[in-house]
């Protein structure tokens, strides 16, 4: 029997897709569009708290009882002091809310790393842990630095007995320079914590984690102000520094 015109069109489309896949494989993924996964559906952002200049918002994620959360505040500081704090992985537990352990597993570059972190949970809930791949990017035109992170697997951090390995976590710190010594900071995280999390704890965590982390960042700033001045000399183009093109977003600076 002969195939119908509809089946012929479907077959041609499949062959074109296969050909494109083979070309992408041959040339390398960097030159071909990557498939995107939208993930679970999310509801609208809902503001749940504004306190001490910090606004906390949450939004529901389909299939999860732990909502995605976001904290936003404005901090009067040099952006490089804030970036130094976030970049200093071994000291994360001095300021990050519910941080039990933070360890650098691999330093890929000044802008990219792999780290292990363990999060304290109240009894009788088990602690959670996760391995994160973090990448910082800079948009000079918009005056924004974004430090993104997402969960990965790494043989250097096997699962720990009694601790639940989080199946998924991704988020970012975003630093928008508003003026001299004035930075808008956004901290946003979505996670699948794995296992069972009581609803009361999920709701409390969504409020407390962004607030506690941003207040902790402000306190750490007072303790460490000036310790990361080397970052400005190394990376600020206005002070003779440079940023690797790989980590630049938007319009590139002219030579």
ABEGO torsion letter per residue (X at the ends): XBBBAAAAAAAAAAAAAAAAAAAAAAAEAAABBBBBBAEBBBBBBBBABBBGGBBBBBBBBBGBABBBBBBBBBBBBBAAAAAAAAABAAAAAAABBGBABBBBABBABAABBBBBBBBBBBOABBBBBBBBBBBBBBBAAAGBBBBBBBBBBBAABBBBBGBBBBABBBEBBBBBBAEBGBBBBBBBBBBBAEEBBBAAAAAAAAAAAAAAAAAAAAAAAAAABGAAAAAAAAABAAAGBBBBAAABBEBBBBX
